[in-house]
């Protein structure tokens, strides 16, 4: 963390801090060195690329980090996939949109879910054997986005 005033005077920053330490540090003297706070580097914290933080609201970034810390690894992977899907480097945008999507760990688990929607009860086993699951899965794939980390979003 740093302030633009301190940075312009040659200060390289106030050091690495946890979200709680950063919040307390700012609240102790909000106007320190001009008070225009910025986070200089998060360095891919928790596996999430925060993008350019030079003009980001520091408290929003701190809240985003706290939210990510409360998530398990799979939920953070969902956030990374959603950032890719939304085409954004704004972590808070993905966090806010997270509940509006359904996530699958991979394409096979999505296909399994699609297969559960089929109801072959009452049909002969012969009919089920002749069902073209590959074609059905190709049709299902039109409704899904597969992110580069393997998470599928619907």
Backbone as CSV, one residue per row, in Angstrom:
resi,resn,N_x,N_y,N_z,CA_x,CA_y,CA_z,C_x,C_y,C_z
1,UNK,0.830,-1.180,0.000,0.000,0.000,0.000,0.868,1.235,0.000
2,UNK,0.285,2.287,-0.556,0.986,3.556,-0.600,-0.051,4.649,-0.857
3,UNK,0.401,5.888,-0.765,-0.417,7.018,-1.209,0.304,7.634,-2.404
4,UNK,-0.463,8.297,-3.260,0.157,8.922,-4.425,1.133,10.005,-3.986
5,UNK,0.831,10.732,-2.905,1.740,11.758,-2.411,3.071,11.172,-1.985
6,UNK,3.042,10.089,-1.219,4.275,9.440,-0.777,5.023,8.846,-1.964
7,UNK,4.306,8.251,-2.879,4.925,7.666,-4.068,5.659,8.733,-4.868
8,UNK,5.016,9.890,-5.065,5.637,10.980,-5.822,6.843,11.566,-5.097
9,UNK,6.911,11.390,-3.771,8.063,11.841,-2.986,9.145,10.772,-2.883
10,UNK,8.960,9.636,-3.567,9.981,8.599,-3.606,9.783,7.443,-2.647
11,UNK,8.699,7.430,-1.874,8.426,6.328,-0.949,7.895,5.136,-1.748
12,UNK,8.502,3.988,-1.549,8.060,2.821,-2.328,6.862,2.122,-1.698
13,UNK,6.412,2.575,-0.557,5.196,2.014,0.025,5.337,1.719,1.492
14,UNK,4.222,1.339,2.081,4.173,1.069,3.514,4.277,-0.419,3.815
15,UNK,4.495,-1.229,2.816,4.732,-2.651,3.022,3.520,-3.522,2.735
16,UNK,3.762,-4.845,2.795,2.707,-5.834,2.591,1.839,-5.882,3.841
17,UNK,0.534,-5.969,3.649,-0.397,-5.996,4.776,-1.537,-6.961,4.472
18,UNK,-2.092,-7.506,5.538,-3.324,-8.270,5.394,-4.448,-7.266,5.179
19,UNK,-5.600,-7.716,4.720,-6.729,-6.781,4.565,-7.069,-6.048,5.872
20,UNK,-7.059,-6.777,6.979,-7.378,-6.156,8.264,-6.319,-5.113,8.646
21,UNK,-5.045,-5.449,8.448,-3.976,-4.498,8.738,-4.093,-3.259,7.857
22,UNK,-4.403,-3.452,6.580,-4.543,-2.328,5.657,-5.696,-1.420,6.069
23,UNK,-6.827,-2.017,6.411,-7.999,-1.240,6.835,-7.646,-0.422,8.092
24,UNK,-7.020,-1.059,9.077,-6.647,-0.369,10.315,-5.612,0.717,10.052
25,UNK,-4.655,0.455,9.156,-3.613,1.412,8.829,-4.221,2.676,8.216
26,UNK,-5.151,2.500,7.287,-5.802,3.652,6.646,-6.662,4.400,7.652
27,UNK,-7.449,3.663,8.435,-8.341,4.307,9.406,-7.570,5.075,10.478
28,UNK,-6.339,4.658,10.768,-5.524,5.358,11.771,-5.152,6.762,11.303
29,UNK,-4.974,6.952,9.996,-4.641,8.272,9.460,-5.030,8.313,7.988
30,UNK,-6.305,8.580,7.729,-6.818,8.551,6.352,-6.141,9.562,5.447
31,UNK,-5.640,10.660,6.006,-5.035,11.717,5.195,-3.511,11.648,5.148
32,UNK,-2.930,10.556,5.598,-1.472,10.382,5.587,-0.924,10.648,4.184
33,UNK,0.085,11.477,4.086,0.775,11.790,2.820,-0.192,12.119,1.684
34,UNK,-1.220,12.861,1.964,-2.174,13.288,0.935,-3.425,12.446,0.869
35,UNK,-3.399,11.244,1.418,-4.595,10.432,1.549,-5.122,9.763,0.306
36,UNK,-4.470,9.909,-0.844,-4.938,9.212,-2.048,-4.294,7.828,-2.066
37,UNK,-4.962,6.884,-1.440,-4.420,5.540,-1.250,-4.503,4.716,-2.525
38,UNK,-3.509,3.856,-2.701,-3.571,2.864,-3.772,-2.821,1.618,-3.327
39,UNK,-3.178,0.517,-3.944,-2.496,-0.744,-3.687,-1.539,-0.948,-4.842
40,UNK,-0.266,-1.004,-4.512,0.762,-1.072,-5.543,0.838,-2.452,-6.193
41,UNK,0.622,-3.496,-5.405,0.801,-4.836,-5.956,0.125,-5.859,-5.054
42,UNK,-0.621,-6.741,-5.660,-1.199,-7.856,-4.916,-0.492,-9.152,-5.312
43,UNK,0.148,-9.154,-6.475,0.974,-10.277,-6.910,0.213,-11.594,-6.965
44,UNK,-0.898,-11.607,-7.734,-1.655,-12.833,-7.982,-2.094,-13.509,-6.682
45,UNK,-2.613,-12.729,-5.773,-3.005,-13.222,-4.457,-4.126,-14.243,-4.567
46,UNK,-3.981,-15.359,-3.905,-4.950,-16.467,-3.897,-5.219,-17.004,-5.304
47,UNK,-4.278,-16.797,-6.221,-4.438,-17.298,-7.580,-5.291,-16.424,-8.472
48,UNK,-5.672,-15.230,-7.989,-6.526,-14.332,-8.759,-5.695,-13.152,-9.247
49,UNK,-5.786,-12.867,-10.544,-5.111,-11.703,-11.107,-6.043,-10.510,-10.968
50,UNK,-5.642,-9.534,-10.176,-6.488,-8.369,-9.912,-6.396,-7.299,-10.985
51,UNK,-5.534,-7.476,-11.960,-5.423,-6.488,-13.030,-4.779,-5.203,-12.529
52,UNK,-5.087,-4.113,-13.188,-4.508,-2.816,-12.868,-5.236,-2.199,-11.676
53,UNK,-4.509,-1.976,-10.593,-5.110,-1.443,-9.368,-4.758,0.018,-9.106
54,UNK,-4.067,0.675,-10.040,-3.567,2.021,-9.771,-4.657,2.990,-9.328
55,UNK,-5.821,2.927,-9.924,-6.876,3.885,-9.584,-8.095,3.212,-8.963
56,UNK,-7.923,1.990,-8.508,-9.027,1.254,-7.877,-9.261,1.790,-6.462
57,UNK,-10.505,1.756,-6.032,-10.837,2.145,-4.668,-10.252,1.107,-3.708
58,UNK,-9.397,1.561,-2.810,-8.663,0.662,-1.925,-9.609,-0.148,-1.041
59,UNK,-10.627,0.484,-0.500,-11.553,-0.237,0.386,-12.324,-1.315,-0.390
60,UNK,-12.652,-1.053,-1.634,-13.324,-2.062,-2.461,-12.399,-3.248,-2.698
61,UNK,-11.123,-2.975,-2.962,-10.152,-4.048,-3.172,-9.990,-4.860,-1.889
62,UNK,-9.908,-4.177,-0.757,-9.782,-4.871,0.527,-10.998,-5.761,0.773
63,UNK,-12.193,-5.264,0.491,-13.406,-6.075,0.649,-13.396,-7.272,-0.286
64,UNK,-12.911,-7.078,-1.512,-12.816,-8.191,-2.467,-11.862,-9.261,-1.957
65,UNK,-10.728,-8.832,-1.414,-9.754,-9.785,-0.881,-10.365,-10.551,0.288
66,UNK,-11.068,-9.857,1.174,-11.701,-10.528,2.309,-12.740,-11.544,1.840
67,UNK,-13.499,-11.185,0.811,-14.490,-12.108,0.255,-13.799,-13.345,-0.312
68,UNK,-12.709,-13.139,-1.052,-11.968,-14.265,-1.624,-11.377,-15.152,-0.541
69,UNK,-10.879,-14.547,0.536,-10.309,-15.337,1.622,-11.360,-16.213,2.301
70,UNK,-12.613,-15.767,2.289,-13.692,-16.549,2.890,-14.174,-17.680,1.986
71,UNK,-13.758,-17.670,0.736,-14.166,-18.705,-0.217,-13.202,-19.878,-0.162
72,UNK,-13.710,-21.058,-0.566,-12.797,-22.187,-0.712,-12.134,-22.103,-2.099
73,UNK,-11.187,-22.977,-2.350,-10.408,-22.919,-3.586,-11.288,-23.068,-4.830
74,UNK,-12.282,-23.954,-4.767,-13.152,-24.161,-5.930,-13.973,-22.906,-6.226
75,UNK,-14.467,-22.234,-5.187,-15.227,-20.999,-5.409,-14.342,-19.917,-6.031
76,UNK,-13.090,-19.833,-5.607,-12.165,-18.871,-6.220,-11.928,-19.224,-7.686
77,UNK,-11.848,-20.525,-7.998,-11.728,-20.938,-9.396,-12.950,-20.498,-10.200
78,UNK,-14.118,-20.567,-9.579,-15.334,-20.092,-10.248,-15.233,-18.596,-10.550
79,UNK,-14.704,-17.823,-9.606,-14.557,-16.386,-9.803,-13.597,-16.104,-10.953
80,UNK,-12.493,-16.838,-11.010,-11.519,-16.668,-12.093,-12.172,-16.981,-13.439
81,UNK,-12.925,-18.076,-13.500,-13.620,-18.455,-14.736,-14.652,-17.396,-15.113
82,UNK,-15.352,-16.866,-14.131,-16.375,-15.859,-14.404,-15.747,-14.559,-14.898
83,UNK,-14.592,-14.198,-14.367,-13.892,-13.008,-14.876,-13.549,-13.193,-16.351
84,UNK,-13.103,-14.398,-16.704,-12.796,-14.700,-18.103,-14.065,-14.620,-18.949
85,UNK,-15.145,-15.228,-18.459,-16.412,-15.248,-19.190,-16.964,-13.839,-19.393
86,UNK,-16.872,-13.009,-18.359,-17.386,-11.641,-18.435,-16.428,-10.704,-19.164
87,UNK,-15.194,-11.169,-19.392,-14.201,-10.340,-20.061,-13.781,-9.140,-19.224
88,UNK,-13.593,-9.366,-17.924,-13.260,-8.269,-17.031,-12.057,-8.610,-16.166
89,UNK,-11.356,-7.576,-15.735,-10.311,-7.777,-14.730,-10.758,-7.167,-13.402
90,UNK,-12.035,-6.814,-13.320,-12.625,-6.267,-12.095,-13.146,-7.425,-11.248
91,UNK,-12.399,-7.765,-10.222,-12.750,-8.904,-9.369,-14.110,-8.716,-8.713
92,UNK,-14.417,-7.494,-8.293,-15.677,-7.243,-7.605,-16.872,-7.473,-8.528
93,UNK,-16.705,-7.184,-9.808,-17.772,-7.442,-10.778,-18.110,-8.933,-10.824
94,UNK,-17.078,-9.773,-10.841,-17.298,-11.225,-10.865,-17.891,-11.708,-9.547
95,UNK,-17.434,-11.167,-8.429,-17.980,-11.556,-7.124,-19.456,-11.207,-7.046
96,UNK,-19.803,-10.012,-7.508,-21.203,-9.574,-7.467,-22.097,-10.413,-8.385
97,UNK,-21.552,-10.886,-9.497,-22.339,-11.658,-10.465,-22.354,-13.155,-10.169
98,UNK,-21.531,-13.608,-9.255,-21.315,-15.034,-8.997,-22.604,-15.815,-8.774
99,UNK,-23.518,-15.283,-7.991,-24.745,-16.026,-7.661,-25.700,-16.171,-8.842
100,UNK,-25.462,-15.464,-9.934,-26.350,-15.525,-11.085,-26.000,-16.616,-12.085
101,UNK,-25.024,-17.439,-11.765,-24.559,-18.466,-12.691,-24.506,-19.827,-12.008
102,UNK,-24.548,-20.863,-12.829,-24.369,-22.232,-12.350,-22.994,-22.676,-12.837
103,UNK,-22.238,-23.324,-11.963,-20.872,-23.735,-12.282,-20.752,-25.256,-12.202
104,UNK,-19.953,-25.795,-13.097,-19.637,-27.222,-13.112,-18.128,-27.357,-13.111
105,UNK,-17.612,-28.361,-12.421,-16.164,-28.511,-12.291,-15.475,-28.815,-13.617
106,UNK,-16.202,-29.435,-14.547,-15.648,-29.722,-15.866,-16.800,-30.090,-16.795
107,UNK,-16.488,-30.298,-18.065,-17.520,-30.565,-19.064,-18.222,-31.898,-18.809
108,UNK,-17.487,-32.876,-18.269,-18.104,-34.174,-17.992,-19.179,-34.057,-16.906
109,UNK,-18.909,-33.268,-15.877,-19.923,-33.114,-14.823,-21.137,-32.365,-15.360
110,UNK,-20.918,-31.452,-16.304,-22.046,-30.776,-16.947,-22.859,-31.776,-17.768
111,UNK,-22.178,-32.623,-18.528,-22.885,-33.634,-19.324,-23.655,-34.592,-18.417
112,UNK,-23.064,-34.959,-17.275,-23.773,-35.821,-16.322,-25.057,-35.159,-15.847
113,UNK,-24.982,-33.862,-15.587,-26.182,-33.131,-15.158,-27.231,-33.123,-16.276
114,UNK,-26.786,-32.925,-17.507,-27.710,-32.959,-18.648,-28.367,-34.334,-18.765
115,UNK,-27.559,-35.382,-18.560,-28.083,-36.743,-18.666,-29.146,-37.022,-17.603
116,UNK,-28.992,-36.413,-16.431,-29.985,-36.607,-15.367,-31.347,-36.030,-15.745
117,UNK,-31.339,-35.066,-16.662,-32.612,-34.474,-17.109,-33.390,-35.418,-18.023
118,UNK,-32.680,-36.370,-18.612,-33.349,-37.356,-19.465,-34.086,-38.349,-18.583
119,UNK,-35.242,-38.714,-18.986,-36.023,-39.653,-18.192,-36.374,-40.853,-19.070
120,UNK,-35.605,-41.923,-18.894,-35.837,-43.135,-19.681,-36.712,-44.140,-18.936
121,UNK,-37.247,-43.710,-17.783,-38.118,-44.656,-17.054,-39.322,-45.018,-17.920
122,UNK,-39.651,-46.244,-17.923,-40.789,-46.712,-18.707,-40.424,-47.047,-20.136
123,UNK,-39.199,-46.703,-20.539,-38.752,-47.031,-21.896,-37.953,-48.330,-21.839
124,UNK,-37.897,-48.976,-22.938,-37.111,-50.208,-22.963,-35.624,-49.868,-22.961
125,UNK,-34.825,-50.787,-22.448,-33.377,-50.594,-22.430,-32.833,-50.477,-23.844
126,UNK,-33.497,-51.089,-24.797,-33.059,-51.027,-26.187,-33.136,-49.585,-26.680
127,UNK,-34.202,-48.888,-26.352,-34.367,-47.496,-26.769,-33.252,-46.632,-26.178
128,UNK,-32.944,-46.823,-24.913,-31.887,-46.042,-24.264,-30.533,-46.322,-24.925
129,UNK,-30.307,-47.571,-25.317,-29.046,-47.939,-25.967,-28.863,-47.216,-27.291
130,UNK,-29.947,-46.902,-27.984,-29.865,-46.272,-29.289,-29.936,-44.753,-29.224
131,UNK,-30.052,-44.225,-28.033,-30.072,-42.770,-27.882,-28.672,-42.226,-28.180
132,UNK,-28.592,-41.178,-28.954,-27.300,-40.610,-29.363,-26.850,-39.570,-28.320
133,UNK,-26.146,-40.069,-27.302,-25.685,-39.182,-26.232,-24.675,-38.154,-26.744
134,UNK,-23.828,-38.530,-27.698,-22.840,-37.588,-28.233,-23.530,-36.387,-28.894
135,UNK,-24.533,-36.673,-29.698,-25.265,-35.572,-30.349,-25.998,-34.732,-29.311
136,UNK,-26.578,-35.396,-28.322,-27.272,-34.681,-27.245,-26.302,-33.764,-26.493
137,UNK,-25.113,-34.256,-26.191,-24.109,-33.444,-25.489,-23.649,-32.270,-26.348
138,UNK,-23.509,-32.492,-27.658,-23.139,-31.380,-28.545,-24.205,-30.294,-28.501
139,UNK,-25.465,-30.691,-28.483,-26.554,-29.713,-28.382,-26.528,-28.995,-27.034
140,UNK,-26.264,-29.736,-25.969,-26.182,-29.122,-24.636,-25.035,-28.124,-24.564
141,UNK,-23.957,-28.392,-25.276,-22.766,-27.541,-25.209,-23.009,-26.140,-25.768
142,UNK,-24.092,-25.936,-26.489,-24.401,-24.590,-26.972,-24.761,-23.658,-25.812
143,UNK,-25.183,-24.208,-24.689,-25.626,-23.416,-23.544,-24.549,-23.223,-22.483
144,UNK,-23.333,-23.626,-22.743,-22.301,-23.631,-21.707,-21.055,-22.908,-22.201
145,UNK,-20.320,-22.315,-21.262,-19.021,-21.710,-21.563,-17.969,-22.467,-20.762
146,UNK,-16.962,-22.997,-21.438,-15.886,-23.708,-20.758,-14.685,-22.779,-20.653
147,UNK,-14.352,-22.377,-19.425,-13.243,-21.459,-19.196,-11.910,-22.188,-19.332
148,UNK,-10.851,-21.416,-19.427,-9.523,-22.002,-19.615,-9.077,-22.821,-18.408
149,UNK,-9.661,-22.584,-17.218,-9.295,-23.389,-16.042,-10.193,-24.623,-15.901
150,UNK,-11.041,-24.885,-16.915,-11.867,-26.093,-16.919,-13.247,-25.912,-16.319
151,UNK,-13.456,-24.841,-15.578,-14.770,-24.585,-14.985,-15.751,-24.245,-16.096
152,UNK,-16.932,-24.836,-16.034,-17.973,-24.564,-17.011,-19.049,-23.675,-16.385
153,UNK,-19.500,-22.706,-17.157,-20.448,-21.716,-16.649,-21.722,-21.756,-17.478
154,UNK,-22.833,-21.723,-16.769,-24.129,-21.696,-17.441,-24.959,-20.589,-16.850
